[in-house]
Amino acid sequence: MAPAHDPDLPGRRPADDDLCTEDTPPGAPDQRRLDERTADNDRTLAAMHQLERALSQAAFHRQRAWQLDVTKALEVLDNATCEELANADQPDSLLSDIARTQPRLRHRVHGLRTQYRNVRDTITALRRELDAREHDLDVGDVRQRLAWLLTALHYQRARESDLIYEAYFDAFDRYPTDDQPDPPASDTPDAP
């Protein structure tokens, strides 16, 4: 069996030179990669919202219907996160580019990928559990466990966004939008 590609390892691809223009320094995320990441995030966020809606529905005297709705929403989230992970693991993905071109950030890319795989494993385990249980489902427990899962996804997404902003700032010495950093904290409160 051929060794699996490790997207965190440095290495040049023939297309690397085509990704940089005169205005884009090496190591800067290009627009295509940002657009792909945005599409993946939008798809996953829509699936998260669908699961949140399913979880918020009443389950009293309709537990089986509630369970089926939650299971369907979890399947959509499973598919979205699976595709997002596969795209992020590609050698030409934004995270791979950051890991390859900005060695200082490589460990954080690896940490994000590991955390995301753990979230994916949790989704798979919860789907199996929900598929196997037809009766005696503790709705409160399922809601709580899926809420933890959604919280983990929100946390992971925020960490990834912070990493991308930091990589962009390192490459361009500015922020990707008109966003400005928070002003430094003052030792003395402002006088009215």
ABEGO torsion letter per residue (X at the ends): XBBBBBAABBEBBAAAAAABBAABBBGBBBAAAAAAAAAAAAAAAAAAAAAAAAAABBABGAAAAAAAAAAAAAAAAAAAAAAAAAAAABAABAAAAAAAABAAAAAAAAAAAAAAAAAAAAAAAAAAAAAABABGBBAAAAAAAAAAAAAAAAAAAAAAAAAAAAAAAAAAGBBABABBBBBBBBABBBBX
